[in-house]
């Protein structure tokens, strides 16, 4: 299992950002690339700054340095967790957990997970999901879990810029400040400052609270669990921010990442 990080006795989820990872964000400018115009950086490095035709926010890699910022999610670790099917809480692979190869997803809110729903949430182990629902107040207020057969790349979550004024456009979603989900083939992708990779969920089988608990107990019986640090403070309490952090730049996001909203 990857190294687990703790802060004042509390378990820090794999995708949580740390203060040492914050870097100044360069100014967005208009650029012309193969295929047309879009936004870019003056000192853009294509290997790290651009993916899926979108421009990406910059972030350092310094997990465990400084202090955890539970309001924010690490863009690089979110992308890695989605790409390699890593649990967003402990960072270990979820592949091979089930014989049928389905993955578990846990999203905030009371509405059930629907066929084809898009999310920036990486998958999660049942044990990790159970700890989150028991210790995170927003998730205690409402969450939905489901087993997913297929989760293909759908697009990115980010801020779309006006092609004329280069001003950030308001998200057409229901909540102010949400990151917009932009399909990988949409013309807006070149004008998007992306924070997270987005997948779509297919082959949905809803998981009830009782079923999730049973899965977590099976996880424990199989030896898959997180040992808290050897200090007298509760681990994982209110820090498994599967439903409560915001992205960088400061915006909320749809269901799945640390903000329990759709």
Secondary structure by P-SEA (a helix, b strand, c coil): ccbbbbcccbbbccccccccccccccbbbbbbcccbbbbbbccccccccccccbbbbbbbccccccccccccccaaaaaaaaaaccccccccccccccccbbbbbbbccccccccccccccccccaaaaaaaaaccccccccbbbbbbccccccccbbbbbcccccccccccccccccbbbbcccccccccccccbbbbbbcbbbbbcaaaaaaaaaaaaaacccccccccccccccccccccbbbcccccccccccccccc
